Amino acid sequence: EWCADWFDGDFYKKCTEKGEVLNPRNDEKGLYRVVRGGSWITNNPQFCRVATRDLHNPVSHPHFIGFRLAASPSSSVISA
């Protein structure tokens, strides 16, 4: 799936050094966007993992990259 943040190979290291470790997002524009999640397009088991992280040019539109909708529950929802 496409992610909102821009790719930086040292991003997590930079965040750790600044003390930002809880769900950091890179808003500094670059050449590539972050792509996450498993993929059915390959026979390589490494890419089937949900935790897989890669990069891709946002100008291209490959058929095997999509997006996932997510929402936070409202405060009126009672969790079990």
DRENKOLTI-458747 format. One record per atom (N, C-alpha, C, O): residue number from 1; residue in three letters; x, y, z. Coordinates in Angstrom, 2 decimals, m for minus. Example, Ala and Ser with C-alpha at 12.3 -4.5 7.8 and 13.67 -1.06 7.14 Angstrom:
BEGIN
<resi = 1, resn = ala, u = 13.19, v = m5.69, w = 7.80>
<resi = 1, resn = ala, u = 12.30, v = m4.50, w = 7.80>
<resi = 1, resn = ala, u = 13.20, v = m3.30, w = 7.80>
<resi = 1, resn = ala, u = 14.24, v = m3.32, w = 8.46>
<resi = 2, resn = ser, u = 12.85, v = m2.25, w = 7.08>
<resi = 2, resn = ser, u = 13.67, v = m1.06, w = 7.14>
<resi = 2, resn = ser, u = 12.90, v = 0.03, w = 7.87>
<resi = 2, resn = ser, u = 13.41, v = 1.14, w = 8.04>
This chain:
BEGIN
<resi = 1, resn = glu, u = 0.84, v = m1.18, w = 0.00>
<resi = 1, resn = glu, u = 0.00, v = 0.00, w = 0.00>
<resi = 1, resn = glu, u = 0.88, v = 1.24, w = 0.00>
<resi = 1, resn = glu, u = 1.98, v = 1.24, w = 0.56>
<resi = 2, resn = trp, u = 0.39, v = 2.29, w = m0.63>
<resi = 2, resn = trp, u = 1.07, v = 3.58, w = m0.62>
<resi = 2, resn = trp, u = 0.95, v = 4.18, w = 0.77>
<resi = 2, resn = trp, u = m0.09, v = 4.04, w = 1.42>
<resi = 3, resn = cys, u = 1.98, v = 4.86, w = 1.23>
<resi = 3, resn = cys, u = 1.95, v = 5.55, w = 2.51>
<resi = 3, resn = cys, u = 2.10, v = 7.05, w = 2.29>
<resi = 3, resn = cys, u = 2.57, v = 7.48, w = 1.24>
<resi = 4, resn = ala, u = 1.69, v = 7.82, w = 3.27>
<resi = 4, resn = ala, u = 1.75, v = 9.28, w = 3.17>
<resi = 4, resn = ala, u = 3.16, v = 9.82, w = 3.27>
<resi = 4, resn = ala, u = 3.44, v = 10.91, w = 2.77>
<resi = 5, resn = asp, u = 4.06, v = 9.09, w = 3.93>
<resi = 5, resn = asp, u = 5.39, v = 9.65, w = 4.13>
<resi = 5, resn = asp, u = 6.34, v = 9.39, w = 2.97>
<resi = 5, resn = asp, u = 6.19, v = 8.43, w = 2.21>
<resi = 6, resn = trp, u = 7.31, v = 10.28, w = 2.87>
<resi = 6, resn = trp, u = 8.34, v = 10.19, w = 1.84>
<resi = 6, resn = trp, u = 9.47, v = 9.30, w = 2.34>
<resi = 6, resn = trp, u = 9.74, v = 9.25, w = 3.54>
<resi = 7, resn = phe, u = 10.12, v = 8.61, w = 1.43>
<resi = 7, resn = phe, u = 11.18, v = 7.67, w = 1.80>
<resi = 7, resn = phe, u = 12.48, v = 8.39, w = 2.12>
<resi = 7, resn = phe, u = 12.89, v = 9.31, w = 1.42>
<resi = 8, resn = asp, u = 13.11, v = 7.95, w = 3.20>
<resi = 8, resn = asp, u = 14.45, v = 8.39, w = 3.59>
<resi = 8, resn = asp, u = 15.08, v = 7.18, w = 4.26>
<resi = 8, resn = asp, u = 14.60, v = 6.73, w = 5.30>
<resi = 9, resn = gly, u = 16.14, v = 6.66, w = 3.69>
<resi = 9, resn = gly, u = 16.77, v = 5.45, w = 4.21>
<resi = 9, resn = gly, u = 17.24, v = 5.56, w = 5.65>
<resi = 9, resn = gly, u = 17.36, v = 4.55, w = 6.34>
<resi = 10, resn = asp, u = 17.51, v = 6.77, w = 6.12>
<resi = 10, resn = asp, u = 17.98, v = 6.99, w = 7.49>
<resi = 10, resn = asp, u = 16.91, v = 7.60, w = 8.39>
<resi = 10, resn = asp, u = 17.22, v = 8.08, w = 9.47>
<resi = 11, resn = phe, u = 15.67, v = 7.59, w = 7.95>
<resi = 11, resn = phe, u = 14.60, v = 8.28, w = 8.67>
<resi = 11, resn = phe, u = 14.42, v = 7.79, w = 10.10>
<resi = 11, resn = phe, u = 14.34, v = 8.60, w = 11.02>
<resi = 12, resn = tyr, u = 14.36, v = 6.48, w = 10.30>
<resi = 12, resn = tyr, u = 14.14, v = 5.96, w = 11.66>
<resi = 12, resn = tyr, u = 15.33, v = 6.26, w = 12.57>
<resi = 12, resn = tyr, u = 15.15, v = 6.51, w = 13.76>
<resi = 13, resn = lys, u = 16.52, v = 6.22, w = 12.02>
<resi = 13, resn = lys, u = 17.71, v = 6.57, w = 12.81>
<resi = 13, resn = lys, u = 17.63, v = 8.03, w = 13.25>
<resi = 13, resn = lys, u = 17.91, v = 8.35, w = 14.40>
<resi = 14, resn = lys, u = 17.25, v = 8.91, w = 12.33>
<resi = 14, resn = lys, u = 17.12, v = 10.34, w = 12.65>
<resi = 14, resn = lys, u = 16.04, v = 10.56, w = 13.71>
<resi = 14, resn = lys, u = 16.23, v = 11.37, w = 14.62>
<resi = 15, resn = cys, u = 14.93, v = 9.85, w = 13.61>
<resi = 15, resn = cys, u = 13.85, v = 9.99, w = 14.59>
<resi = 15, resn = cys, u = 14.30, v = 9.53, w = 15.97>
<resi = 15, resn = cys, u = 14.01, v = 10.19, w = 16.97>
<resi = 16, resn = thr, u = 15.00, v = 8.41, w = 16.02>
<resi = 16, resn = thr, u = 15.49, v = 7.90, w = 17.29>
<resi = 16, resn = thr, u = 16.44, v = 8.89, w = 17.94>
<resi = 16, resn = thr, u = 16.38, v = 9.12, w = 19.15>
<resi = 17, resn = glu, u = 17.31, v = 9.49, w = 17.15>
<resi = 17, resn = glu, u = 18.26, v = 10.48, w = 17.67>
<resi = 17, resn = glu, u = 17.54, v = 11.71, w = 18.23>
<resi = 17, resn = glu, u = 18.02, v = 12.33, w = 19.17>
<resi = 18, resn = lys, u = 16.38, v = 12.06, w = 17.64>
<resi = 18, resn = lys, u = 15.60, v = 13.20, w = 18.12>
<resi = 18, resn = lys, u = 14.61, v = 12.81, w = 19.22>
<resi = 18, resn = lys, u = 13.96, v = 13.68, w = 19.80>
<resi = 19, resn = gly, u = 14.51, v = 11.51, w = 19.50>
<resi = 19, resn = gly, u = 13.59, v = 11.05, w = 20.54>
<resi = 19, resn = gly, u = 12.17, v = 10.86, w = 20.04>
<resi = 19, resn = gly, u = 11.26, v = 10.70, w = 20.85>
<resi = 20, resn = glu, u = 11.96, v = 10.87, w = 18.74>
<resi = 20, resn = glu, u = 10.64, v = 10.67, w = 18.14>
<resi = 20, resn = glu, u = 10.54, v = 9.22, w = 17.68>
<resi = 20, resn = glu, u = 11.08, v = 8.86, w = 16.63>
<resi = 21, resn = val, u = 9.86, v = 8.39, w = 18.43>
<resi = 21, resn = val, u = 9.79, v = 6.98, w = 18.07>
<resi = 21, resn = val, u = 8.36, v = 6.46, w = 17.91>
<resi = 21, resn = val, u = 8.17, v = 5.35, w = 17.41>
<resi = 22, resn = leu, u = 7.37, v = 7.22, w = 18.31>
<resi = 22, resn = leu, u = 5.99, v = 6.77, w = 18.23>
<resi = 22, resn = leu, u = 5.36, v = 7.22, w = 16.92>
<resi = 22, resn = leu, u = 4.97, v = 8.38, w = 16.78>
<resi = 23, resn = asn, u = 5.26, v = 6.30, w = 15.97>
<resi = 23, resn = asn, u = 4.61, v = 6.54, w = 14.68>
<resi = 23, resn = asn, u = 5.11, v = 7.80, w = 13.96>
<resi = 23, resn = asn, u = 4.31, v = 8.68, w = 13.63>
<resi = 24, resn = pro, u = 6.42, v = 7.91, w = 13.73>
<resi = 24, resn = pro, u = 6.92, v = 9.10, w = 13.03>
<resi = 24, resn = pro, u = 6.53, v = 9.09, w = 11.56>
<resi = 24, resn = pro, u = 6.39, v = 8.03, w = 10.95>
<resi = 25, resn = arg, u = 6.37, v = 10.27, w = 10.99>
<resi = 25, resn = arg, u = 6.03, v = 10.38, w = 9.57>
<resi = 25, resn = arg, u = 6.95, v = 11.40, w = 8.92>
<resi = 25, resn = arg, u = 7.16, v = 12.49, w = 9.45>
<resi = 26, resn = asn, u = 7.49, v = 11.05, w = 7.78>
<resi = 26, resn = asn, u = 8.41, v = 11.93, w = 7.07>
<resi = 26, resn = asn, u = 7.64, v = 12.80, w = 6.08>
<resi = 26, resn = asn, u = 7.18, v = 12.32, w = 5.04>
<resi = 27, resn = asp, u = 7.51, v = 14.07, w = 6.40>
<resi = 27, resn = asp, u = 6.81, v = 15.01, w = 5.51>
<resi = 27, resn = asp, u = 7.77, v = 15.77, w = 4.60>
<resi = 27, resn = asp, u = 7.33, v = 16.56, w = 3.76>
<resi = 28, resn = glu, u = 9.07, v = 15.52, w = 4.75>
<resi = 28, resn = glu, u = 10.06, v = 16.19, w = 3.91>
<resi = 28, resn = glu, u = 10.06, v = 15.55, w = 2.52>
<resi = 28, resn = glu, u = 10.44, v = 14.39, w = 2.37>
<resi = 29, resn = lys, u = 9.63, v = 16.31, w = 1.52>
<resi = 29, resn = lys, u = 9.44, v = 15.77, w = 0.17>
<resi = 29, resn = lys, u = 10.73, v = 15.20, w = m0.40>
<resi = 29, resn = lys, u = 11.81, v = 15.77, w = m0.23>
<resi = 30, resn = gly, u = 10.60, v = 14.07, w = m1.06>
<resi = 30, resn = gly, u = 11.73, v = 13.41, w = m1.70>
<resi = 30, resn = gly, u = 11.32, v = 12.87, w = m3.05>
<resi = 30, resn = gly, u = 10.33, v = 13.33, w = m3.63>
<resi = 31, resn = leu, u = 12.07, v = 11.93, w = m3.56>
<resi = 31, resn = leu, u = 11.78, v = 11.35, w = m4.87>
<resi = 31, resn = leu, u = 10.83, v = 10.16, w = m4.80>
<resi = 31, resn = leu, u = 10.13, v = 9.87, w = m5.77>
<resi = 32, resn = tyr, u = 10.81, v = 9.47, w = m3.66>
<resi = 32, resn = tyr, u = 10.05, v = 8.24, w = m3.54>
<resi = 32, resn = tyr, u = 9.12, v = 8.27, w = m2.33>
<resi = 32, resn = tyr, u = 9.41, v = 8.90, w = m1.31>
<resi = 33, resn = arg, u = 8.00, v = 7.59, w = m2.46>
<resi = 33, resn = arg, u = 7.07, v = 7.41, w = m1.35>
<resi = 33, resn = arg, u = 7.32, v = 6.04, w = m0.72>
<resi = 33, resn = arg, u = 7.84, v = 5.12, w = m1.36>
<resi = 34, resn = val, u = 6.94, v = 5.92, w = 0.55>
<resi = 34, resn = val, u = 7.06, v = 4.64, w = 1.24>
<resi = 34, resn = val, u = 5.92, v = 3.73, w = 0.80>
<resi = 34, resn = val, u = 4.78, v = 4.16, w = 0.65>
<resi = 35, resn = val, u = 6.25, v = 2.47, w = 0.59>
<resi = 35, resn = val, u = 5.27, v = 1.45, w = 0.26>
<resi = 35, resn = val, u = 5.40, v = 0.38, w = 1.35>
<resi = 35, resn = val, u = 6.51, v = m0.05, w = 1.67>
<resi = 36, resn = arg, u = 4.28, v = m0.06, w = 1.91>
<resi = 36, resn = arg, u = 4.29, v = m1.06, w = 2.98>
<resi = 36, resn = arg, u = 3.33, v = m2.19, w = 2.67>
<resi = 36, resn = arg, u = 2.45, v = m2.08, w = 1.82>
<resi = 37, resn = gly, u = 3.52, v = m3.27, w = 3.40>
<resi = 37, resn = gly, u = 2.57, v = m4.37, w = 3.34>
<resi = 37, resn = gly, u = 3.05, v = m5.52, w = 2.48>
<resi = 37, resn = gly, u = 4.05, v = m5.42, w = 1.78>
<resi = 38, resn = gly, u = 2.31, v = m6.59, w = 2.55>
<resi = 38, resn = gly, u = 2.63, v = m7.78, w = 1.78>
<resi = 38, resn = gly, u = 2.20, v = m7.65, w = 0.34>
<resi = 38, resn = gly, u = 1.38, v = m6.79, w = 0.01>
<resi = 39, resn = ser, u = 2.73, v = m8.48, w = m0.51>
<resi = 39, resn = ser, u = 2.38, v = m8.44, w = m1.91>
<resi = 39, resn = ser, u = 2.18, v = m9.85, w = m2.45>
<resi = 39, resn = ser, u = 2.93, v = m10.77, w = m2.12>
<resi = 40, resn = trp, u = 1.19, v = m10.01, w = m3.26>
<resi = 40, resn = trp, u = 0.90, v = m11.29, w = m3.90>
<resi = 40, resn = trp, u = 1.62, v = m11.41, w = m5.23>
<resi = 40, resn = trp, u = 1.56, v = m12.46, w = m5.86>
<resi = 41, resn = ile, u = 2.29, v = m10.35, w = m5.68>
<resi = 41, resn = ile, u = 2.86, v = m10.29, w = m7.02>
<resi = 41, resn = ile, u = 4.17, v = m11.07, w = m7.16>
<resi = 41, resn = ile, u = 4.63, v = m11.31, w = m8.27>
<resi = 42, resn = thr, u = 4.76, v = m11.48, w = m6.05>
<resi = 42, resn = thr, u = 6.07, v = m12.11, w = m6.11>
<resi = 42, resn = thr, u = 6.07, v = m13.48, w = m5.44>
<resi = 42, resn = thr, u = 5.22, v = m13.76, w = m4.60>
<resi = 43, resn = asn, u = 7.00, v = m14.31, w = m5.79>
<resi = 43, resn = asn, u = 7.18, v = m15.60, w = m5.14>
<resi = 43, resn = asn, u = 8.13, v = m15.51, w = m3.96>
<resi = 43, resn = asn, u = 8.35, v = m16.51, w = m3.27>
<resi = 44, resn = asn, u = 8.71, v = m14.34, w = m3.72>
<resi = 44, resn = asn, u = 9.66, v = m14.16, w = m2.63>
<resi = 44, resn = asn, u = 8.90, v = m13.96, w = m1.32>
<resi = 44, resn = asn, u = 8.18, v = m12.97, w = m1.18>
<resi = 45, resn = pro, u = 9.03, v = m14.89, w = m0.36>
<resi = 45, resn = pro, u = 8.29, v = m14.80, w = 0.90>
<resi = 45, resn = pro, u = 8.57, v = m13.52, w = 1.69>
<resi = 45, resn = pro, u = 7.74, v = m13.10, w = 2.48>
<resi = 46, resn = gln, u = 9.74, v = m12.91, w = 1.48>
<resi = 46, resn = gln, u = 10.08, v = m11.68, w = 2.18>
<resi = 46, resn = gln, u = 9.04, v = m10.59, w = 1.91>
<resi = 46, resn = gln, u = 8.71, v = m9.82, w = 2.81>
<resi = 47, resn = phe, u = 8.52, v = m10.53, w = 0.70>
<resi = 47, resn = phe, u = 7.58, v = m9.48, w = 0.33>
<resi = 47, resn = phe, u = 6.14, v = m9.79, w = 0.71>
<resi = 47, resn = phe, u = 5.25, v = m8.96, w = 0.50>
<resi = 48, resn = cys, u = 5.89, v = m10.97, w = 1.26>
<resi = 48, resn = cys, u = 4.55, v = m11.32, w = 1.72>
<resi = 48, resn = cys, u = 4.28, v = m10.82, w = 3.13>
<resi = 48, resn = cys, u = 3.13, v = m10.82, w = 3.57>
<resi = 49, resn = arg, u = 5.30, v = m10.40, w = 3.83>
<resi = 49, resn = arg, u = 5.15, v = m9.93, w = 5.21>
<resi = 49, resn = arg, u = 4.45, v = m8.57, w = 5.24>
<resi = 49, resn = arg, u = 4.74, v = m7.70, w = 4.41>
<resi = 50, resn = val, u = 3.55, v = m8.39, w = 6.17>
<resi = 50, resn = val, u = 2.86, v = m7.12, w = 6.34>
<resi = 50, resn = val, u = 3.86, v = m6.02, w = 6.73>
<resi = 50, resn = val, u = 3.65, v = m4.85, w = 6.40>
<resi = 51, resn = ala, u = 4.93, v = m6.38, w = 7.43>
<resi = 51, resn = ala, u = 5.91, v = m5.40, w = 7.89>
<resi = 51, resn = ala, u = 6.90, v = m4.98, w = 6.81>
<resi = 51, resn = ala, u = 7.77, v = m4.15, w = 7.08>
<resi = 52, resn = thr, u = 6.78, v = m5.51, w = 5.62>
<resi = 52, resn = thr, u = 7.70, v = m5.14, w = 4.54>
<resi = 52, resn = thr, u = 7.61, v = m3.65, w = 4.28>
<resi = 52, resn = thr, u = 6.52, v = m3.08, w = 4.23>
<resi = 53, resn = arg, u = 8.76, v = m3.01, w = 4.11>
<resi = 53, resn = arg, u = 8.82, v = m1.58, w = 3.82>
<resi = 53, resn = arg, u = 9.72, v = m1.39, w = 2.60>
<resi = 53, resn = arg, u = 10.82, v = m1.94, w = 2.54>
<resi = 54, resn = asp, u = 9.25, v = m0.61, w = 1.64>
<resi = 54, resn = asp, u = 10.01, v = m0.40, w = 0.42>
<resi = 54, resn = asp, u = 9.74, v = 1.02, w = m0.07>
<resi = 54, resn = asp, u = 9.08, v = 1.80, w = 0.63>
<resi = 55, resn = leu, u = 10.24, v = 1.37, w = m1.22>
<resi = 55, resn = leu, u = 10.02, v = 2.68, w = m1.80>
<resi = 55, resn = leu, u = 9.59, v = 2.54, w = m3.24>
<resi = 55, resn = leu, u = 9.89, v = 1.55, w = m3.90>
<resi = 56, resn = his, u = 8.87, v = 3.54, w = m3.73>
<resi = 56, resn = his, u = 8.44, v = 3.52, w = m5.13>
<resi = 56, resn = his, u = 8.20, v = 4.94, w = m5.59>
<resi = 56, resn = his, u = 7.84, v = 5.81, w = m4.80>
<resi = 57, resn = asn, u = 8.40, v = 5.17, w = m6.88>
<resi = 57, resn = asn, u = 8.18, v = 6.48, w = m7.48>
<resi = 57, resn = asn, u = 6.68, v = 6.78, w = m7.50>
<resi = 57, resn = asn, u = 5.92, v = 6.00, w = m8.09>
<resi = 58, resn = pro, u = 6.23, v = 7.87, w = m6.88>
<resi = 58, resn = pro, u = 4.79, v = 8.16, w = m6.83>
<resi = 58, resn = pro, u = 4.18, v = 8.54, w = m8.19>
<resi = 58, resn = pro, u = 2.96, v = 8.57, w = m8.33>
<resi = 59, resn = val, u = 5.02, v = 8.82, w = m9.17>
<resi = 59, resn = val, u = 4.51, v = 9.18, w = m10.50>
<resi = 59, resn = val, u = 4.02, v = 7.93, w = m11.24>
<resi = 59, resn = val, u = 3.07, v = 8.00, w = m12.03>
<resi = 60, resn = ser, u = 4.65, v = 6.80, w = m10.98>
<resi = 60, resn = ser, u = 4.23, v = 5.56, w = m11.63>
<resi = 60, resn = ser, u = 3.02, v = 4.99, w = m10.91>
<resi = 60, resn = ser, u = 2.78, v = 5.30, w = m9.74>
<resi = 61, resn = his, u = 2.27, v = 4.17, w = m11.58>
<resi = 61, resn = his, u = 1.06, v = 3.59, w = m11.01>
<resi = 61, resn = his, u = 1.04, v = 2.08, w = m11.26>
<resi = 61, resn = his, u = 0.23, v = 1.59, w = m12.05>
<resi = 62, resn = pro, u = 1.93, v = 1.34, w = m10.59>
<resi = 62, resn = pro, u = 1.94, v = m0.10, w = m10.81>
<resi = 62, resn = pro, u = 0.66, v = m0.75, w = m10.30>
<resi = 62, resn = pro, u = 0.09, v = m0.31, w = m9.30>
<resi = 63, resn = his, u = 0.22, v = m1.78, w = m10.97>
<resi = 63, resn = his, u = m1.05, v = m2.44, w = m10.63>
<resi = 63, resn = his, u = m1.00, v = m3.20, w = m9.31>
<resi = 63, resn = his, u = m2.05, v = m3.55, w = m8.77>
<resi = 64, resn = phe, u = 0.18, v = m3.46, w = m8.78>
<resi = 64, resn = phe, u = 0.29, v = m4.26, w = m7.56>
<resi = 64, resn = phe, u = 0.41, v = m3.43, w = m6.29>
<resi = 64, resn = phe, u = 0.58, v = m3.99, w = m5.20>
<resi = 65, resn = ile, u = 0.33, v = m2.10, w = m6.39>
<resi = 65, resn = ile, u = 0.36, v = m1.25, w = m5.20>
<resi = 65, resn = ile, u = m1.00, v = m0.57, w = m5.07>
<resi = 65, resn = ile, u = m1.48, v = 0.06, w = m6.02>
<resi = 66, resn = gly, u = m1.59, v = m0.70, w = m3.92>
<resi = 66, resn = gly, u = m2.90, v = m0.09, w = m3.67>
<resi = 66, resn = gly, u = m2.86, v = 0.76, w = m2.43>
<resi = 66, resn = gly, u = m1.81, v = 1.28, w = m2.05>
<resi = 67, resn = phe, u = m4.00, v = 0.92, w = m1.79>
<resi = 67, resn = phe, u = m4.06, v = 1.67, w = m0.55>
<resi = 67, resn = phe, u = m5.08, v = 1.02, w = 0.36>
<resi = 67, resn = phe, u = m5.93, v = 0.25, w = m0.09>
<resi = 68, resn = arg, u = m4.99, v = 1.34, w = 1.64>
<resi = 68, resn = arg, u = m5.89, v = 0.76, w = 2.63>
<resi = 68, resn = arg, u = m6.54, v = 1.90, w = 3.40>
<resi = 68, resn = arg, u = m5.86, v = 2.82, w = 3.85>
<resi = 69, resn = leu, u = m7.85, v = 1.84, w = 3.53>
<resi = 69, resn = leu, u = m8.56, v = 2.84, w = 4.31>
<resi = 69, resn = leu, u = m8.55, v = 2.42, w = 5.77>
<resi = 69, resn = leu, u = m8.71, v = 1.25, w = 6.09>
<resi = 70, resn = ala, u = m8.36, v = 3.37, w = 6.64>
<resi = 70, resn = ala, u = m8.37, v = 3.09, w = 8.07>
<resi = 70, resn = ala, u = m9.04, v = 4.25, w = 8.79>
<resi = 70, resn = ala, u = m8.97, v = 5.40, w = 8.34>
<resi = 71, resn = ala, u = m9.67, v = 3.95, w = 9.89>
<resi = 71, resn = ala, u = m10.32, v = 4.98, w = 10.68>
<resi = 71, resn = ala, u = m10.11, v = 4.70, w = 12.16>
<resi = 71, resn = ala, u = m10.01, v = 3.55, w = 12.58>
<resi = 72, resn = ser, u = m10.05, v = 5.75, w = 12.93>
<resi = 72, resn = ser, u = m9.98, v = 5.60, w = 14.38>
<resi = 72, resn = ser, u = m11.39, v = 5.53, w = 14.91>
<resi = 72, resn = ser, u = m12.27, v = 6.24, w = 14.43>
<resi = 73, resn = pro, u = m11.63, v = 4.67, w = 15.89>
<resi = 73, resn = pro, u = m12.98, v = 4.60, w = 16.45>
<resi = 73, resn = pro, u = m13.33, v = 5.90, w = 17.16>
<resi = 73, resn = pro, u = m12.46, v = 6.54, w = 17.75>
<resi = 74, resn = ser, u = m14.59, v = 6.27, w = 17.11>
<resi = 74, resn = ser, u = m15.01, v = 7.49, w = 17.80>
<resi = 74, resn = ser, u = m14.98, v = 7.26, w = 19.29>
<resi = 74, resn = ser, u = m14.93, v = 6.12, w = 19.75>
<resi = 75, resn = ser, u = m15.01, v = 8.31, w = 20.06>
<resi = 75, resn = ser, u = m14.95, v = 8.20, w = 21.51>
<resi = 75, resn = ser, u = m16.21, v = 7.57, w = 22.08>
<resi = 75, resn = ser, u = m16.22, v = 7.15, w = 23.24>
<resi = 76, resn = ser, u = m17.27, v = 7.50, w = 21.29>
<resi = 76, resn = ser, u = m18.52, v = 6.90, w = 21.81>
<resi = 76, resn = ser, u = m18.51, v = 5.37, w = 21.72>
<resi = 76, resn = ser, u = m19.40, v = 4.71, w = 22.27>
<resi = 77, resn = val, u = m17.51, v = 4.81, w = 21.03>
<resi = 77, resn = val, u = m17.43, v = 3.36, w = 20.92>
<resi = 77, resn = val, u = m16.77, v = 2.81, w = 22.17>
<resi = 77, resn = val, u = m15.71, v = 3.28, w = 22.58>
<resi = 78, resn = ile, u = m17.41, v = 1.83, w = 22.79>
<resi = 78, resn = ile, u = m16.86, v = 1.21, w = 23.99>
<resi = 78, resn = ile, u = m16.08, v = m0.03, w = 23.58>
<resi = 78, resn = ile, u = m16.62, v = m0.92, w = 22.92>
<resi = 79, resn = ser, u = m14.80, v = m0.07, w = 23.97>
<resi = 79, resn = ser, u = m13.99, v = m1.23, w = 23.62>
<resi = 79, resn = ser, u = m14.20, v = m2.34, w = 24.65>
<resi = 79, resn = ser, u = m14.47, v = m2.08, w = 25.82>
<resi = 80, resn = ala, u = m14.06, v = m3.56, w = 24.19>
<resi = 80, resn = ala, u = m14.27, v = m4.72, w = 25.07>
<resi = 80, resn = ala, u = m13.07, v = m4.99, w = 25.93>
<resi = 80, resn = ala, u = m13.08, v = m5.92, w = 26.73>
